[in-house]
Amino acid sequence: MNEATILALQISGIGLAGVFLFMTIFYFVIIGIDKLFPHEEEEK
């Protein structure tokens, strides 16, 4: 493989890892907010 292909794969890998890292952090932030402010059922 030539140098450009290897560099492109590295950049793609960093991008994918960044997306999955962001999604994981965002998931745990949502879980934390849900624990801090639990949903209260409305009485009808």
C-alpha positions, 0 to 999 in steps of 0.5 A: 500500500502506498503512503497516501492510502495508509494516511487516509486509513489513519485519518478515517480511523481517528474520525471513526474513533472520535465519533464513537467516543463522542456518542459514548460520552453523550450517552453517559451524559444523558444517563447522568441527567436522567439520574439527576432529574428523574421522570415523574409520572403525571396523575390524571 
